[in-house]
Amino acid sequence: MEDAFLVHKSERFDIRGKETISGNAKYYINDLAYKNYLHPGFAYGVGYKLENLAYLNLKRANYKVYTGVFRDKEIDFVALKEDTILYVQVAYLLFDEKTIEREYAPLESIPDNYEKVVISLDDVQFSQKNGIKHIQIFNFKP
């Protein structure tokens, strides 16, 4: 399916060791119409669709995209391009403190100063939290 460009493979990337980890990879669909065909309607898997959309936007911007691992936390994307590193978390909505903490905590634990963003479908733009930007998915342009 990868060779036919139906799916993209996202390897795991150890942020501390700066290397890929073999084994558990994540896969993203090249065209969300496949997901819509299998599960019609907007409500099913919105978070997955947004994550998939962010992945495709990063790939379209010529980033090498990995799923990040730092200590016991997973970062949705570690995007690499030349000397640039971008850390990305994707959430459906940041509707309560528990959700905000869950999405920001993995990025806050990374001790470097590369750009870190949380992307969501919220109607409002949130202010930065500890240097981590919030971007609405429809304004995400890597």
A tleap script that builds the chain and sets N, CA, C and O, in Angstrom:
source leaprc.protein.ff14SB
mol = sequence {
  NMET GLU ASP ALA PHE LEU VAL HIE LYS SER
  GLU ARG PHE ASP ILE ARG GLY LYS GLU THR
  ILE SER GLY ASN ALA LYS TYR TYR ILE ASN
  ASP LEU ALA TYR LYS ASN TYR LEU HIE PRO
  GLY PHE ALA TYR GLY VAL GLY TYR LYS LEU
  GLU ASN LEU ALA TYR LEU ASN LEU LYS ARG
  ALA ASN TYR LYS VAL TYR THR GLY VAL PHE
  ARG ASP LYS GLU ILE ASP PHE VAL ALA LEU
  LYS GLU ASP THR ILE LEU TYR VAL GLN VAL
  ALA TYR LEU LEU PHE ASP GLU LYS THR ILE
  GLU ARG GLU TYR ALA PRO LEU GLU SER ILE
  PRO ASP ASN TYR GLU LYS VAL VAL ILE SER
  LEU ASP ASP VAL GLN PHE SER GLN LYS ASN
  GLY ILE LYS HIE ILE GLN ILE PHE ASN PHE
  LYS CPRO
}
set mol.1.N position { 0.824 -1.190 0.000 }
set mol.1.CA position { 0.000 0.000 0.000 }
set mol.1.C position { 0.871 1.258 0.000 }
set mol.1.O position { 0.486 2.287 -0.555 }
set mol.2.N position { 2.045 1.167 0.625 }
set mol.2.CA position { 2.969 2.309 0.590 }
set mol.2.C position { 3.473 2.539 -0.828 }
set mol.2.O position { 3.531 3.675 -1.298 }
set mol.3.N position { 3.834 1.460 -1.505 }
set mol.3.CA position { 4.353 1.580 -2.871 }
set mol.3.C position { 3.314 2.170 -3.820 }
set mol.3.O position { 3.673 2.827 -4.798 }
set mol.4.N position { 2.049 1.947 -3.545 }
set mol.4.CA position { 0.971 2.496 -4.370 }
set mol.4.C position { 0.548 3.888 -3.897 }
set mol.4.O position { -0.390 4.470 -4.441 }
set mol.5.N position { 1.237 4.421 -2.889 }
set mol.5.CA position { 0.972 5.755 -2.338 }
set mol.5.C position { -0.435 5.889 -1.753 }
set mol.5.O position { -1.025 6.968 -1.789 }
set mol.6.N position { -0.966 4.795 -1.218 }
set mol.6.CA position { -2.256 4.857 -0.537 }
set mol.6.C position { -2.075 5.277 0.919 }
set mol.6.O position { -2.937 5.943 1.492 }
set mol.7.N position { -0.956 4.887 1.509 }
set mol.7.CA position { -0.652 5.247 2.892 }
set mol.7.C position { 0.793 5.718 2.988 }
set mol.7.O position { 1.629 5.401 2.142 }
set mol.8.N position { 1.065 6.488 4.047 }
set mol.8.CA position { 2.419 6.944 4.356 }
set mol.8.C position { 2.805 6.367 5.707 }
set mol.8.O position { 1.981 6.305 6.619 }
set mol.9.N position { 4.042 5.951 5.833 }
set mol.9.CA position { 4.545 5.376 7.076 }
set mol.9.C position { 5.306 6.444 7.859 }
set mol.9.O position { 6.161 7.139 7.312 }
set mol.10.N position { 4.986 6.562 9.129 }
set mol.10.CA position { 5.673 7.492 10.017 }
set mol.10.C position { 6.433 6.680 11.063 }
set mol.10.O position { 5.831 6.110 11.973 }
set mol.11.N position { 7.751 6.631 10.929 }
set mol.11.CA position { 8.588 5.896 11.871 }
set mol.11.C position { 8.619 6.620 13.210 }
set mol.11.O position { 8.368 7.823 13.282 }
set mol.12.N position { 8.923 5.889 14.250 }
set mol.12.CA position { 9.108 6.488 15.571 }
set mol.12.C position { 10.503 7.109 15.631 }
set mol.12.O position { 11.457 6.563 15.078 }
set mol.13.N position { 10.613 8.259 16.311 }
set mol.13.CA position { 11.864 9.002 16.397 }
set mol.13.C position { 12.163 9.310 17.852 }
set mol.13.O position { 11.370 9.961 18.532 }
set mol.14.N position { 13.312 8.840 18.329 }
set mol.14.CA position { 13.739 9.103 19.700 }
set mol.14.C position { 14.324 10.511 19.760 }
set mol.14.O position { 15.402 10.758 19.219 }
set mol.15.N position { 13.627 11.424 20.408 }
set mol.15.CA position { 14.046 12.827 20.453 }
set mol.15.C position { 15.347 12.980 21.221 }
set mol.15.O position { 16.200 13.781 20.840 }
set mol.16.N position { 15.507 12.236 22.277 }
set mol.16.CA position { 16.731 12.328 23.071 }
set mol.16.C position { 17.936 11.826 22.274 }
set mol.16.O position { 18.977 12.482 22.250 }
set mol.17.N position { 17.805 10.669 21.621 }
set mol.17.CA position { 18.918 10.073 20.891 }
set mol.17.C position { 19.047 10.538 19.449 }
set mol.17.O position { 20.030 10.221 18.779 }
set mol.18.N position { 18.050 11.297 18.961 }
set mol.18.CA position { 18.047 11.818 17.581 }
set mol.18.C position { 18.203 10.694 16.546 }
set mol.18.O position { 19.003 10.796 15.615 }
set mol.19.N position { 17.417 9.614 16.732 }
set mol.19.CA position { 17.473 8.507 15.783 }
set mol.19.C position { 16.115 7.826 15.691 }
set mol.19.O position { 15.291 7.928 16.600 }
set mol.20.N position { 15.896 7.134 14.584 }
set mol.20.CA position { 14.629 6.423 14.413 }
set mol.20.C position { 14.656 5.132 15.216 }
set mol.20.O position { 15.708 4.537 15.453 }
set mol.21.N position { 13.459 4.721 15.626 }
set mol.21.CA position { 13.287 3.498 16.402 }
set mol.21.C position { 12.529 2.511 15.520 }
set mol.21.O position { 11.434 2.811 15.043 }
set mol.22.N position { 13.103 1.353 15.309 }
set mol.22.CA position { 12.412 0.366 14.472 }
set mol.22.C position { 11.270 -0.258 15.266 }
set mol.22.O position { 11.308 -0.322 16.495 }
set mol.23.N position { 10.279 -0.704 14.554 }
set mol.23.CA position { 9.141 -1.337 15.212 }
set mol.23.C position { 7.853 -0.604 14.947 }
set mol.23.O position { 7.462 -0.421 13.794 }
set mol.24.N position { 7.189 -0.184 16.004 }
set mol.24.CA position { 5.862 0.412 15.919 }
set mol.24.C position { 5.834 1.706 15.114 }
set mol.24.O position { 6.197 2.766 15.625 }
set mol.25.N position { 5.413 1.624 13.888 }
set mol.25.CA position { 5.242 2.810 13.050 }
set mol.25.C position { 3.758 3.161 13.013 }
set mol.25.O position { 2.902 2.323 13.296 }
set mol.26.N position { 3.468 4.400 12.664 }
set mol.26.CA position { 2.083 4.822 12.454 }
set mol.26.C position { 1.897 5.042 10.956 }
set mol.26.O position { 2.848 5.359 10.242 }
set mol.27.N position { 0.656 4.868 10.487 }
set mol.27.CA position { 0.358 5.025 9.071 }
set mol.27.C position { -0.716 6.081 8.883 }
set mol.27.O position { -1.655 6.187 9.672 }
set mol.28.N position { -0.558 6.858 7.823 }
set mol.28.CA position { -1.508 7.916 7.502 }
set mol.28.C position { -1.996 7.736 6.074 }
set mol.28.O position { -1.223 7.410 5.173 }
set mol.29.N position { -3.276 7.953 5.886 }
set mol.29.CA position { -3.916 7.770 4.589 }
set mol.29.C position { -3.573 8.941 3.673 }
set mol.29.O position { -3.565 10.096 4.099 }
set mol.30.N position { -3.292 8.630 2.419 }
set mol.30.CA position { -2.938 9.666 1.451 }
set mol.30.C position { -4.146 10.502 1.032 }
set mol.30.O position { -3.995 11.663 0.654 }
set mol.31.N position { -5.318 9.928 1.095 }
set mol.31.CA position { -6.529 10.632 0.695 }
set mol.31.C position { -7.617 10.327 1.733 }
set mol.31.O position { -8.011 9.173 1.898 }
set mol.32.N position { -8.091 11.344 2.420 }
set mol.32.CA position { -9.086 11.131 3.470 }
set mol.32.C position { -10.419 10.605 2.947 }
set mol.32.O position { -11.280 10.211 3.733 }
set mol.33.N position { -10.591 10.597 1.648 }
set mol.33.CA position { -11.813 10.034 1.076 }
set mol.33.C position { -11.929 8.542 1.407 }
set mol.33.O position { -13.041 8.027 1.528 }
set mol.34.N position { -10.801 7.842 1.556 }
set mol.34.CA position { -10.842 6.424 1.934 }
set mol.34.C position { -11.456 6.268 3.319 }
set mol.34.O position { -12.299 5.399 3.537 }
set mol.35.N position { -11.036 7.098 4.237 }
set mol.35.CA position { -11.582 7.053 5.601 }
set mol.35.C position { -13.070 7.411 5.576 }
set mol.35.O position { -13.878 6.777 6.254 }
set mol.36.N position { -13.427 8.431 4.789 }
set mol.36.CA position { -14.829 8.835 4.695 }
set mol.36.C position { -15.685 7.740 4.081 }
set mol.36.O position { -16.856 7.595 4.432 }
set mol.37.N position { -15.113 6.974 3.174 }
set mol.37.CA position { -15.847 5.871 2.566 }
set mol.37.C position { -16.134 4.774 3.594 }
set mol.37.O position { -17.241 4.238 3.655 }
set mol.38.N position { -15.121 4.453 4.398 }
set mol.38.CA position { -15.279 3.398 5.389 }
set mol.38.C position { -16.133 3.835 6.580 }
set mol.38.O position { -16.896 3.039 7.127 }
set mol.39.N position { -16.002 5.108 6.979 }
set mol.39.CA position { -16.724 5.640 8.130 }
set mol.39.C position { -17.322 6.986 7.749 }
set mol.39.O position { -16.744 8.024 8.073 }
set mol.40.N position { -18.474 6.995 7.065 }
set mol.40.CA position { -19.063 8.261 6.624 }
set mol.40.C position { -19.511 9.126 7.797 }
set mol.40.O position { -19.843 8.627 8.873 }
set mol.41.N position { -19.512 10.410 7.563 }
set mol.41.CA position { -19.932 11.357 8.590 }
set mol.41.C position { -18.732 12.026 9.226 }
set mol.41.O position { -17.626 11.486 9.230 }
set mol.42.N position { -18.970 13.205 9.761 }
set mol.42.CA position { -17.881 14.003 10.311 }
set mol.42.C position { -17.494 13.566 11.716 }
set mol.42.O position { -16.330 13.696 12.095 }
set mol.43.N position { -18.423 13.060 12.488 }
set mol.43.CA position { -18.189 12.823 13.909 }
set mol.43.C position { -17.225 11.679 14.188 }
set mol.43.O position { -16.531 11.707 15.205 }
set mol.44.N position { -17.160 10.685 13.332 }
set mol.44.CA position { -16.322 9.518 13.620 }
set mol.44.C position { -14.848 9.819 13.343 }
set mol.44.O position { -14.481 10.108 12.204 }
set mol.45.N position { -14.016 9.755 14.355 }
set mol.45.CA position { -12.579 9.884 14.177 }
set mol.45.C position { -12.102 11.255 13.749 }
set mol.45.O position { -11.171 11.350 12.949 }
set mol.46.N position { -12.702 12.317 14.250 }
set mol.46.CA position { -12.315 13.669 13.846 }
set mol.46.C position { -10.862 13.939 14.207 }
set mol.46.O position { -10.114 14.507 13.411 }
set mol.47.N position { -10.463 13.533 15.408 }
set mol.47.CA position { -9.083 13.750 15.833 }
set mol.47.C position { -8.096 13.071 14.902 }
set mol.47.O position { -7.065 13.644 14.553 }
set mol.48.N position { -8.416 11.837 14.499 }
set mol.48.CA position { -7.558 11.117 13.562 }
set mol.48.C position { -7.476 11.853 12.222 }
set mol.48.O position { -6.397 11.976 11.643 }
set mol.49.N position { -8.603 12.334 11.740 }
set mol.49.CA position { -8.612 13.039 10.452 }
set mol.49.C position { -7.778 14.320 10.516 }
set mol.49.O position { -7.054 14.640 9.574 }
set mol.50.N position { -7.883 15.049 11.629 }
set mol.50.CA position { -7.084 16.268 11.781 }
set mol.50.C position { -5.595 15.936 11.841 }
set mol.50.O position { -4.777 16.632 11.239 }
set mol.51.N position { -5.247 14.882 12.560 }
set mol.51.CA position { -3.848 14.458 12.632 }
set mol.51.C position { -3.343 14.058 11.251 }
set mol.51.O position { -2.223 14.394 10.867 }
set mol.52.N position { -4.170 13.346 10.518 }
set mol.52.CA position { -3.823 12.936 9.159 }
set mol.52.C position { -3.619 14.152 8.257 }
set mol.52.O position { -2.685 14.189 7.456 }
set mol.53.N position { -4.496 15.141 8.391 }
set mol.53.CA position { -4.400 16.367 7.600 }
set mol.53.C position { -3.113 17.128 7.921 }
set mol.53.O position { -2.439 17.617 7.014 }
set mol.54.N position { -2.774 17.229 9.199 }
set mol.54.CA position { -1.527 17.903 9.594 }
set mol.54.C position { -0.317 17.160 9.029 }
set mol.54.O position { 0.636 17.783 8.561 }
set mol.55.N position { -0.361 15.821 9.076 }
set mol.55.CA position { 0.730 15.016 8.514 }
set mol.55.C position { 0.910 15.311 7.022 }
set mol.55.O position { 2.028 15.537 6.560 }
set mol.56.N position { -0.185 15.308 6.282 }
set mol.56.CA position { -0.105 15.561 4.840 }
set mol.56.C position { 0.413 16.972 4.551 }
set mol.56.O position { 1.169 17.166 3.598 }
set mol.57.N position { 0.016 17.963 5.363 }
set mol.57.CA position { 0.522 19.331 5.174 }
set mol.57.C position { 2.019 19.404 5.419 }
set mol.57.O position { 2.733 20.098 4.694 }
set mol.58.N position { 2.499 18.702 6.424 }
set mol.58.CA position { 3.944 18.683 6.693 }
set mol.58.C position { 4.703 18.003 5.550 }
set mol.58.O position { 5.752 18.488 5.126 }
set mol.59.N position { 4.184 16.899 5.059 }
set mol.59.CA position { 4.825 16.207 3.928 }
set mol.59.C position { 4.818 17.090 2.687 }
set mol.59.O position { 5.806 17.141 1.955 }
set mol.60.N position { 3.718 17.779 2.448 }
set mol.60.CA position { 3.599 18.666 1.293 }
set mol.60.C position { 4.613 19.806 1.368 }
set mol.60.O position { 5.048 20.319 0.337 }
set mol.61.N position { 4.989 20.202 2.586 }
set mol.61.CA position { 5.979 21.266 2.784 }
set mol.61.C position { 7.407 20.707 2.807 }
set mol.61.O position { 8.343 21.395 3.214 }
set mol.62.N position { 7.563 19.458 2.369 }
set mol.62.CA position { 8.867 18.790 2.240 }
set mol.62.C position { 9.576 18.517 3.555 }
set mol.62.O position { 10.806 18.501 3.602 }
set mol.63.N position { 8.825 18.303 4.617 }
set mol.63.CA position { 9.416 17.867 5.876 }
set mol.63.C position { 9.530 16.351 5.875 }
set mol.63.O position { 8.710 15.665 5.264 }
set mol.64.N position { 10.535 15.828 6.552 }
set mol.64.CA position { 10.577 14.413 6.907 }
set mol.64.C position { 9.812 14.332 8.215 }
set mol.64.O position { 10.149 15.023 9.177 }
set mol.65.N position { 8.788 13.497 8.258 }
set mol.65.CA position { 7.872 13.502 9.397 }
set mol.65.C position { 7.962 12.174 10.148 }
set mol.65.O position { 7.856 11.094 9.566 }
set mol.66.N position { 8.159 12.295 11.452 }
set mol.66.CA position { 8.254 11.136 12.339 }
set mol.66.C position { 7.272 11.304 13.485 }
set mol.66.O position { 6.786 12.404 13.748 }
set mol.67.N position { 6.984 10.196 14.165 }
set mol.67.CA position { 6.239 10.228 15.412 }
set mol.67.C position { 7.280 10.275 16.518 }
set mol.67.O position { 8.129 9.389 16.618 }
set mol.68.N position { 7.215 11.305 17.345 }
set mol.68.CA position { 8.242 11.511 18.361 }
set mol.68.C position { 8.011 10.729 19.632 }
set mol.68.O position { 6.875 10.501 20.048 }
set mol.69.N position { 9.117 10.319 20.244 }
set mol.69.CA position { 9.086 9.651 21.540 }
set mol.69.C position { 10.115 10.339 22.430 }
set mol.69.O position { 11.291 10.437 22.080 }
set mol.70.N position { 9.653 10.814 23.588 }
set mol.70.CA position { 10.563 11.421 24.549 }
set mol.70.C position { 10.186 10.921 25.932 }
set mol.70.O position { 9.100 11.208 26.436 }
set mol.71.N position { 11.087 10.178 26.533 }
set mol.71.CA position { 10.821 9.496 27.797 }
set mol.71.C position { 9.599 8.610 27.610 }
set mol.71.O position { 9.619 7.723 26.757 }
set mol.72.N position { 8.544 8.822 28.375 }
set mol.72.CA position { 7.349 7.979 28.245 }
set mol.72.C position { 6.217 8.691 27.509 }
set mol.72.O position { 5.068 8.252 27.557 }
set mol.73.N position { 6.546 9.793 26.827 }
set mol.73.CA position { 5.519 10.584 26.141 }
set mol.73.C position { 5.658 10.469 24.630 }
set mol.73.O position { 6.758 10.316 24.099 }
set mol.74.N position { 4.500 10.547 23.940 }
set mol.74.CA position { 4.501 10.537 22.477 }
set mol.74.C position { 4.155 11.929 21.967 }
set mol.74.O position { 3.212 12.566 22.436 }
set mol.75.N position { 4.932 12.380 21.005 }
set mol.75.CA position { 4.682 13.647 20.328 }
set mol.75.C position { 4.147 13.274 18.951 }
set mol.75.O position { 4.761 12.472 18.248 }
set mol.76.N position { 3.013 13.845 18.555 }
set mol.76.CA position { 2.394 13.440 17.294 }
set mol.76.C position { 3.384 13.494 16.137 }
set mol.76.O position { 3.519 12.529 15.385 }
set mol.77.N position { 4.083 14.635 15.993 }
set mol.77.CA position { 5.013 14.752 14.868 }
set mol.77.C position { 6.297 15.463 15.258 }
set mol.77.O position { 6.286 16.470 15.965 }
set mol.78.N position { 7.390 14.917 14.783 }
set mol.78.CA position { 8.681 15.593 14.775 }
set mol.78.C position { 8.975 15.791 13.295 }
set mol.78.O position { 9.222 14.827 12.570 }
set mol.79.N position { 8.949 17.039 12.851 }
set mol.79.CA position { 9.131 17.353 11.430 }
set mol.79.C position { 10.520 17.953 11.240 }
set mol.79.O position { 10.880 18.934 11.890 }
set mol.80.N position { 11.293 17.349 10.339 }
set mol.80.CA position { 12.670 17.775 10.087 }
set mol.80.C position { 12.814 18.274 8.657 }
set mol.80.O position { 12.345 17.647 7.707 }
set mol.81.N position { 13.477 19.421 8.531 }
set mol.81.CA position { 13.778 19.961 7.206 }
set mol.81.C position { 15.057 20.771 7.341 }
set mol.81.O position { 15.086 21.788 8.033 }
set mol.82.N position { 16.120 20.315 6.675 }
set mol.82.CA position { 17.426 20.950 6.765 }
set mol.82.C position { 17.818 21.099 8.241 }
set mol.82.O position { 17.941 20.092 8.938 }
set mol.83.N position { 18.016 22.325 8.733 }
set mol.83.CA position { 18.404 22.543 10.131 }
set mol.83.C position { 17.224 22.870 11.022 }
set mol.83.O position { 17.407 23.299 12.161 }
set mol.84.N position { 16.015 22.672 10.518 }
set mol.84.CA position { 14.807 23.038 11.245 }
set mol.84.C position { 14.145 21.800 11.839 }
set mol.84.O position { 14.040 20.759 11.192 }
set mol.85.N position { 13.703 21.938 13.081 }
set mol.85.CA position { 12.901 20.901 13.733 }
set mol.85.C position { 11.621 21.567 14.221 }
set mol.85.O position { 11.658 22.633 14.835 }
set mol.86.N position { 10.504 20.934 13.944 }
set mol.86.CA position { 9.199 21.422 14.372 }
set mol.86.C position { 8.486 20.281 15.100 }
set mol.86.O position { 8.321 19.190 14.556 }
set mol.87.N position { 8.068 20.551 16.334 }
set mol.87.CA position { 7.305 19.575 17.114 }
set mol.87.C position { 5.839 19.952 17.049 }
set mol.87.O position { 5.478 21.110 17.258 }
set mol.88.N position { 4.980 18.958 16.754 }
set mol.88.CA position { 3.555 19.241 16.551 }
set mol.88.C position { 2.699 18.250 17.337 }
set mol.88.O position { 2.911 17.039 17.283 }
set mol.89.N position { 1.728 18.797 18.067 }
set mol.89.CA position { 0.675 18.013 18.699 }
set mol.89.C position { -0.633 18.413 18.034 }
set mol.89.O position { -0.850 19.591 17.750 }
set mol.90.N position { -1.502 17.448 17.785 }
set mol.90.CA position { -2.791 17.723 17.146 }
set mol.90.C position { -3.907 17.254 18.076 }
set mol.90.O position { -3.874 16.138 18.595 }
set mol.91.N position { -4.896 18.128 18.278 }
set mol.91.CA position { -6.056 17.802 19.109 }
set mol.91.C position { -7.319 18.250 18.387 }
set mol.91.O position { -7.298 19.206 17.612 }
set mol.92.N position { -8.408 17.558 18.647 }
set mol.92.CA position { -9.685 17.958 18.066 }
set mol.92.C position { -10.082 19.318 18.628 }
set mol.92.O position { -10.192 20.288 17.878 }
set mol.93.N position { -10.296 19.399 19.929 }
set mol.93.CA position { -10.639 20.659 20.598 }
set mol.93.C position { -9.918 20.724 21.934 }
set mol.93.O position { -9.733 19.702 22.594 }
set mol.94.N position { -9.516 21.909 22.329 }
set mol.94.CA position { -8.913 22.131 23.649 }
set mol.94.C position { -9.996 22.689 24.555 }
set mol.94.O position { -10.004 23.880 24.865 }
set mol.95.N position { -10.911 21.824 24.977 }
set mol.95.CA position { -12.123 22.294 25.638 }
set mol.95.C position { -12.062 22.332 27.154 }
set mol.95.O position { -12.941 22.924 27.780 }
set mol.96.N position { -11.053 21.718 27.768 }
set mol.96.CA position { -10.941 21.807 29.226 }
set mol.96.C position { -9.470 21.722 29.640 }
set mol.96.O position { -8.604 21.425 28.818 }
set mol.97.N position { -9.200 21.985 30.908 }
set mol.97.CA position { -7.823 22.011 31.402 }
set mol.97.C position { -7.141 20.656 31.267 }
set mol.97.O position { -5.942 20.591 30.996 }
set mol.98.N position { -7.884 19.584 31.450 }
set mol.98.CA position { -7.311 18.235 31.342 }
set mol.98.C position { -6.803 17.979 29.918 }
set mol.98.O position { -5.711 17.442 29.733 }
set mol.99.N position { -7.587 18.359 28.931 }
set mol.99.CA position { -7.191 18.188 27.529 }
set mol.99.C position { -5.996 19.073 27.191 }
set mol.99.O position { -5.063 18.635 26.518 }
set mol.100.N position { -6.028 20.308 27.656 }
set mol.100.CA position { -4.916 21.227 27.398 }
set mol.100.C position { -3.633 20.673 27.997 }
set mol.100.O position { -2.590 20.685 27.344 }
set mol.101.N position { -3.698 20.190 29.224 }
set mol.101.CA position { -2.517 19.607 29.875 }
set mol.101.C position { -2.014 18.389 29.109 }
set mol.101.O position { -0.809 18.236 28.910 }
set mol.102.N position { -2.930 17.521 28.677 }
set mol.102.CA position { -2.547 16.316 27.938 }
set mol.102.C position { -1.814 16.650 26.638 }
set mol.102.O position { -0.865 15.959 26.267 }
set mol.103.N position { -2.249 17.705 25.946 }
set mol.103.CA position { -1.649 18.058 24.662 }
set mol.103.C position { -0.350 18.858 24.804 }
set mol.103.O position { 0.569 18.694 24.003 }
set mol.104.N position { -0.275 19.711 25.807 }
set mol.104.CA position { 0.913 20.555 25.976 }
set mol.104.C position { 2.044 19.850 26.728 }
set mol.104.O position { 3.215 20.134 26.474 }
set mol.105.N position { 1.719 18.942 27.643 }
set mol.105.CA position { 2.722 18.301 28.500 }
set mol.105.C position { 3.852 17.618 27.724 }
set mol.105.O position { 5.013 17.801 28.091 }
set mol.106.N position { 3.575 16.843 26.673 }
set mol.106.CA position { 4.692 16.216 25.955 }
set mol.106.C position { 5.649 17.249 25.353 }
set mol.106.O position { 6.862 17.038 25.347 }
set mol.107.N position { 5.115 18.355 24.851 }
set mol.107.CA position { 5.963 19.386 24.256 }
set mol.107.C position { 6.749 20.131 25.334 }
set mol.107.O position { 7.908 20.491 25.127 }
set mol.108.N position { 6.119 20.361 26.478 }
set mol.108.CA position { 6.801 21.058 27.577 }
set mol.108.C position { 7.959 20.242 28.132 }
set mol.108.O position { 8.901 20.807 28.687 }
set mol.109.N position { 7.903 18.922 27.989 }
set mol.109.CA position { 8.958 18.070 28.531 }
set mol.109.C position { 10.218 18.039 27.669 }
set mol.109.O position { 11.267 17.585 28.127 }
set mol.110.N position { 10.128 18.515 26.428 }
set mol.110.CA position { 11.283 18.511 25.529 }
set mol.110.C position { 12.187 19.690 25.891 }
set mol.110.O position { 11.736 20.835 25.868 }
set mol.111.N position { 13.462 19.428 26.228 }
set mol.111.CA position { 14.313 20.497 26.752 }
set mol.111.C position { 14.996 21.391 25.710 }
set mol.111.O position { 15.781 22.259 26.093 }
set mol.112.N position { 14.735 21.218 24.432 }
set mol.112.CA position { 15.387 22.096 23.453 }
set mol.112.C position { 14.509 23.295 23.111 }
set mol.112.O position { 13.393 23.420 23.616 }
set mol.113.N position { 15.014 24.170 22.258 }
set mol.113.CA position { 14.302 25.416 21.951 }
set mol.113.C position { 13.769 25.478 20.525 }
set mol.113.O position { 13.543 26.569 20.001 }
set mol.114.N position { 13.565 24.342 19.895 }
set mol.114.CA position { 12.958 24.352 18.566 }
set mol.114.C position { 11.475 24.676 18.691 }
set mol.114.O position { 10.887 24.564 19.767 }
set mol.115.N position { 10.886 25.079 17.575 }
set mol.115.CA position { 9.480 25.494 17.578 }
set mol.115.C position { 8.564 24.331 17.942 }
set mol.115.O position { 8.729 23.205 17.473 }
set mol.116.N position { 7.584 24.647 18.804 }
set mol.116.CA position { 6.603 23.666 19.259 }
set mol.116.C position { 5.217 24.268 19.082 }
set mol.116.O position { 4.970 25.408 19.475 }
set mol.117.N position { 4.299 23.480 18.477 }
set mol.117.CA position { 2.951 23.973 18.240 }
set mol.117.C position { 1.912 22.911 18.592 }
set mol.117.O position { 2.150 21.709 18.472 }
set mol.118.N position { 0.758 23.398 19.029 }
set mol.118.CA position { -0.418 22.558 19.217 }
set mol.118.C position { -1.443 23.038 18.210 }
set mol.118.O position { -1.743 24.229 18.134 }
set mol.119.N position { -1.976 22.110 17.440 }
set mol.119.CA position { -2.949 22.420 16.388 }
set mol.119.C position { -4.301 21.851 16.802 }
set mol.119.O position { -4.382 20.718 17.276 }
set mol.120.N position { -5.361 22.635 16.623 }
set mol.120.CA position { -6.703 22.141 16.946 }
set mol.120.C position { -7.740 22.792 16.040 }
set mol.120.O position { -7.433 23.691 15.256 }
set mol.121.N position { -8.954 22.323 16.166 }
set mol.121.CA position { -10.074 22.828 15.377 }
set mol.121.C position { -10.861 23.895 16.143 }
set mol.121.O position { -11.974 24.242 15.748 }
set mol.122.N position { -10.304 24.407 17.214 }
set mol.122.CA position { -10.995 25.424 18.014 }
set mol.122.C position { -11.304 26.662 17.184 }
set mol.122.O position { -10.576 27.000 16.251 }
set mol.123.N position { -12.407 27.336 17.542 }
set mol.123.CA position { -12.803 28.573 16.866 }
set mol.123.C position { -11.937 29.755 17.280 }
set mol.123.O position { -11.803 30.723 16.532 }
set mol.124.N position { -11.352 29.678 18.465 }
set mol.124.CA position { -10.556 30.787 18.991 }
set mol.124.C position { -9.077 30.418 18.986 }
set mol.124.O position { -8.704 29.247 19.071 }
set mol.125.N position { -8.259 31.439 18.885 }
set mol.125.CA position { -6.809 31.276 18.939 }
set mol.125.C position { -6.376 31.475 20.389 }
set mol.125.O position { -6.641 32.526 20.972 }
set mol.126.N position { -5.716 30.482 20.975 }
set mol.126.CA position { -5.228 30.597 22.340 }
set mol.126.C position { -3.854 31.247 22.343 }
set mol.126.O position { -3.114 31.159 21.364 }
set mol.127.N position { -3.519 31.898 23.446 }
set mol.127.CA position { -2.195 32.510 23.565 }
set mol.127.C position { -1.150 31.422 23.804 }
set mol.127.O position { -1.481 30.275 24.106 }
set mol.128.N position { 0.109 31.808 23.662 }
set mol.128.CA position { 1.199 30.861 23.874 }
set mol.128.C position { 1.208 30.389 25.326 }
set mol.128.O position { 0.833 31.115 26.246 }
set mol.129.N position { 1.648 29.158 25.491 }
set mol.129.CA position { 1.799 28.598 26.837 }
set mol.129.C position { 3.213 28.059 26.942 }
set mol.129.O position { 3.557 27.081 26.278 }
set mol.130.N position { 4.026 28.681 27.761 }
set mol.130.CA position { 5.431 28.278 27.932 }
set mol.130.C position { 6.175 28.221 26.592 }
set mol.130.O position { 6.986 27.323 26.365 }
set mol.131.N position { 5.895 29.178 25.717 }
set mol.131.CA position { 6.567 29.258 24.427 }
set mol.131.C position { 5.978 28.363 23.352 }
set mol.131.O position { 6.474 28.348 22.225 }
set mol.132.N position { 4.935 27.620 23.676 }
set mol.132.CA position { 4.291 26.712 22.716 }
set mol.132.C position { 3.113 27.439 22.093 }
set mol.132.O position { 2.218 27.911 22.795 }
set mol.133.N position { 3.121 27.526 20.763 }
set mol.133.CA position { 2.059 28.228 20.046 }
set mol.133.C position { 0.845 27.335 19.846 }
set mol.133.O position { 0.964 26.116 19.723 }
set mol.134.N position { -0.310 27.956 19.816 }
set mol.134.CA position { -1.537 27.274 19.412 }
set mol.134.C position { -1.890 27.784 18.021 }
set mol.134.O position { -1.883 28.990 17.771 }
set mol.135.N position { -2.197 26.861 17.121 }
set mol.135.CA position { -2.575 27.223 15.749 }
set mol.135.C position { -3.873 26.497 15.405 }
set mol.135.O position { -4.011 25.298 15.646 }
set mol.136.N position { -4.805 27.231 14.846 }
set mol.136.CA position { -6.034 26.602 14.359 }
set mol.136.C position { -5.676 25.825 13.085 }
set mol.136.O position { -4.886 26.295 12.266 }
set mol.137.N position { -6.255 24.655 12.929 }
set mol.137.CA position { -5.885 23.756 11.834 }
set mol.137.C position { -6.016 24.439 10.477 }
set mol.137.O position { -5.213 24.180 9.581 }
set mol.138.N position { -7.008 25.301 10.310 }
set mol.138.CA position { -7.199 25.966 9.020 }
set mol.138.C position { -6.190 27.092 8.784 }
set mol.138.O position { -6.143 27.653 7.689 }
set mol.139.N position { -5.383 27.429 9.793 }
set mol.139.CA position { -4.306 28.414 9.633 }
set mol.139.C position { -2.920 27.766 9.642 }
set mol.139.O position { -1.911 28.470 9.614 }
set mol.140.N position { -2.860 26.435 9.682 }
set mol.140.CA position { -1.585 25.725 9.783 }
set mol.140.C position { -0.909 25.674 8.414 }
set mol.140.O position { -1.383 25.017 7.487 }
set mol.141.N position { 0.210 26.386 8.318 }
set mol.141.CA position { 1.007 26.406 7.091 }
set mol.141.C position { 2.464 26.221 7.486 }
set mol.141.O position { 3.155 27.195 7.785 }
set mol.142.N position { 2.938 24.970 7.489 }
set mol.142.CA position { 4.327 24.718 7.912 }
set mol.142.C position { 5.346 25.310 6.973 }
set mol.142.O position { 6.548 25.177 7.203 }
savepdb mol mol.pdb
quit
